Amino acid sequence: MEEIGREKIYHGRAFDVYQVRLRMPDDDIKTYDLVQHNRAVVILPQDETGCLIFVKQYRVGAAGTLLELPAGVLEKDEEPETCARREIREETGMAAKQWEKLGEMYIAPGYCTEYQYVYLASNLQAAPLEADSDEFIEIVRIPIVKVYEMVEAGRINDGKTLAALMLARKRLLESGE
């Protein structure tokens, strides 16, 4: 396929939307909507008791409150791990001494460029940063085995959280926590 045109149709605070015209292998021309979004991080903060720290917050797309792993968008020229270190402090009030990158992923490549980096953060200590002005977050600590029971029961339904938990599953469950 060949891109033959791109027009910005919306500019927002968090993303831009483009109409992208592609020439298909059969020479037909198709137009797609594309959300241009900055890269982001997802963090699995594991405390000393073996619990994962989640955040509960209202999400406009879900029209309700979701249970999620802490996450955030990279600032201009920011490295993913630097962003993860900042976001965990803003969202949970904790810092981690130990970081492990678990993987990377596109969130919804059919219409969005958002690419996320997943980190396991452990050896936590209190080190709060001021939260973003639009974030009203409740912190929830859940034992790892219970987290995976909740996933299997359909009680966690945030996509980035589910993907991050899948990347970490073997490591977390084998750690005996």
Backbone torsions as a table, in degrees:
resi	resn	phi	psi	omega
1	MET	NA	151.9	-177.9
2	GLU	-130.7	128.1	174.6
3	GLU	-75.9	129.3	-179.0
4	ILE	-118.3	-2.1	177.6
5	GLY	-176.3	152.2	179.9
6	ARG	-150.2	128.1	179.6
7	GLU	-131.6	128.7	176.7
8	LYS	-75.7	126.0	-179.4
9	ILE	-112.9	-10.0	178.9
10	TYR	-156.2	137.3	173.5
11	HIS	-122.2	121.7	-179.1
12	GLY	-123.7	179.9	180.0
13	ARG	-65.6	-42.2	-173.6
14	ALA	-102.7	-20.1	-176.8
15	PHE	-161.8	165.8	172.5
16	ASP	-116.2	155.1	176.7
17	VAL	-120.2	132.7	180.0
18	TYR	-120.3	152.6	164.5
19	GLN	-101.8	124.3	-176.6
20	VAL	-114.5	128.8	178.4
21	ARG	-102.9	127.3	-179.3
22	LEU	-120.6	140.1	170.9
23	ARG	-90.3	122.2	-177.8
24	MET	-81.1	166.9	179.4
25	PRO	-58.4	-24.9	178.6
26	ASP	-92.5	13.2	-179.6
27	ASP	73.2	2.4	173.8
28	ASP	-70.3	151.1	178.4
29	ILE	-107.7	127.9	178.3
30	LYS	-123.5	148.0	177.6
31	THR	-112.5	132.1	-179.5
32	TYR	-123.4	148.2	171.0
33	ASP	-90.2	136.8	-178.6
34	LEU	-132.2	124.6	174.1
35	VAL	-89.7	118.4	177.5
36	GLN	-92.8	112.0	-173.0
37	HIS	-128.8	143.4	176.7
38	ASN	-65.0	161.1	174.9
39	ARG	-66.0	161.2	-175.4
40	ALA	-147.4	173.4	178.0
41	VAL	-128.5	154.7	171.9
42	VAL	-129.4	135.6	-174.8
43	ILE	-122.8	134.9	172.3
44	LEU	-105.8	92.2	178.9
45	PRO	-80.7	120.1	-179.6
46	GLN	-109.7	119.6	-177.9
47	ASP	-85.7	178.0	-175.3
48	GLU	-67.1	-17.9	179.2
49	THR	-91.2	-2.1	-179.1
50	GLY	91.1	8.3	177.0
51	CYS	-87.6	152.7	168.4
52	LEU	-96.6	144.2	178.5
53	ILE	-98.4	121.7	178.3
54	PHE	-110.3	165.3	172.5
55	VAL	-121.8	143.1	172.3
56	LYS	-111.3	127.9	178.0
57	GLN	-154.1	156.3	178.8
58	TYR	-70.5	135.7	176.6
59	ARG	-125.3	120.4	-175.2
60	VAL	-61.6	-36.8	179.9
61	GLY	-65.9	-28.3	178.8
62	ALA	-95.4	-8.4	-176.5
63	ALA	52.4	39.3	179.6
64	GLY	-178.3	-174.8	-177.9
65	THR	-91.2	134.4	178.2
66	LEU	-117.5	150.8	170.9
67	LEU	-94.6	120.6	-173.6
68	GLU	-138.2	161.1	166.3
69	LEU	-78.0	151.1	176.8
70	PRO	-59.0	144.4	-177.6
71	ALA	-158.3	166.3	177.2
72	GLY	-174.0	168.4	-175.5
73	VAL	-97.1	138.1	177.1
74	LEU	-66.5	139.5	171.8
75	GLU	-80.0	166.7	-178.3
76	LYS	-54.0	128.8	177.9
77	ASP	63.3	15.1	179.6
78	GLU	-85.3	140.7	175.7
79	GLU	-79.7	148.5	-177.7
80	PRO	-56.1	-46.3	-177.9
81	GLU	-66.5	-34.3	176.0
82	THR	-62.0	-42.7	177.1
83	CYS	-62.6	-44.7	-179.8
84	ALA	-60.6	-41.5	179.5
85	ARG	-63.9	-35.7	178.1
86	ARG	-74.0	-46.8	-175.5
87	GLU	-63.8	-40.3	-179.6
88	ILE	-62.1	-36.1	179.6
89	ARG	-72.1	-41.1	179.8
90	GLU	-66.6	-41.0	-172.0
91	GLU	-90.7	-29.7	-176.5
92	THR	-118.3	-14.7	-176.1
93	GLY	77.6	11.7	-177.8
94	MET	-117.3	153.5	170.3
95	ALA	-119.4	156.5	-179.7
96	ALA	-118.0	139.2	175.0
97	LYS	-86.6	-22.7	-177.1
98	GLN	-122.0	129.6	-179.3
99	TRP	-127.5	138.8	175.3
100	GLU	-138.4	123.8	176.0
101	LYS	-78.3	126.8	-176.6
102	LEU	-99.6	-25.3	-178.1
103	GLY	167.4	-175.1	179.8
104	GLU	-142.3	155.4	-178.2
105	MET	-163.7	151.5	166.5
106	TYR	-84.2	143.1	-179.1
107	ILE	-83.1	-49.7	-178.7
108	ALA	-149.9	72.7	-171.1
109	PRO	-66.4	-9.3	176.5
110	GLY	-68.9	-21.9	-178.7
111	TYR	-149.5	2.4	-173.9
112	CYS	-141.3	143.0	179.8
113	THR	-89.0	-2.5	-174.8
114	GLU	-57.8	128.2	-179.0
115	TYR	-125.3	129.1	-174.3
116	GLN	-119.4	147.3	177.0
117	TYR	-110.1	134.1	-174.6
118	VAL	-111.5	130.2	-178.5
119	TYR	-128.1	141.7	167.5
120	LEU	-96.0	126.7	-179.1
121	ALA	-118.1	127.4	-179.9
122	SER	-140.2	179.3	-174.1
123	ASN	60.2	57.1	-172.5
124	LEU	-81.4	150.2	174.6
125	GLN	-146.8	152.9	-179.7
126	ALA	-65.2	131.2	178.6
127	ALA	-166.3	62.9	-172.7
128	PRO	-67.8	146.6	167.4
129	LEU	-117.3	157.5	178.5
130	GLU	-64.5	131.6	178.9
131	ALA	-70.8	157.4	174.0
132	ASP	-61.0	149.1	-174.1
133	SER	-64.9	-20.3	-179.1
134	ASP	-100.3	10.2	-178.9
135	GLU	-107.5	122.8	175.3
136	PHE	-122.3	97.4	-166.6
137	ILE	-115.2	139.3	170.5
138	GLU	-109.4	130.5	179.9
139	ILE	-87.3	135.4	179.7
140	VAL	-133.8	125.4	177.0
141	ARG	-103.5	128.3	-176.2
142	ILE	-132.8	130.2	175.5
143	PRO	-57.9	143.3	-173.3
144	ILE	-56.5	-46.4	-179.7
145	VAL	-59.6	-41.6	178.7
146	LYS	-63.3	-38.1	178.3
147	VAL	-56.2	-49.2	-178.0
148	TYR	-69.9	-28.9	171.9
149	GLU	-64.6	-41.4	178.8
150	MET	-64.3	-39.7	177.4
151	VAL	-60.5	-50.2	-178.3
152	GLU	-63.4	-28.0	179.1
153	ALA	-87.1	0.4	179.6
154	GLY	75.9	21.7	-177.9
155	ARG	-92.4	-6.8	171.5
156	ILE	-120.4	120.9	-174.3
157	ASN	-132.6	21.5	173.1
158	ASP	-87.6	124.0	-172.9
159	GLY	-59.7	-45.9	-178.6
160	LYS	-65.7	-34.8	177.9
161	THR	-66.5	-45.7	178.8
162	LEU	-61.4	-43.5	179.8
163	ALA	-64.5	-43.3	179.6
164	ALA	-64.3	-41.4	178.5
165	LEU	-64.0	-35.1	177.2
166	MET	-66.7	-42.0	178.0
167	LEU	-61.9	-32.8	-175.1
168	ALA	-95.3	-8.3	-168.8
169	ARG	-52.2	-55.6	-175.8
170	LYS	-60.6	-47.4	-178.2
171	ARG	-61.0	-45.5	-177.3
172	LEU	-70.9	-43.4	-177.4
173	LEU	-73.6	-32.0	178.1
174	GLU	-77.4	-17.1	-179.2
175	SER	-71.1	-10.0	177.8
176	GLY	78.0	11.7	-178.1
177	GLU	-77.9	NA	NA
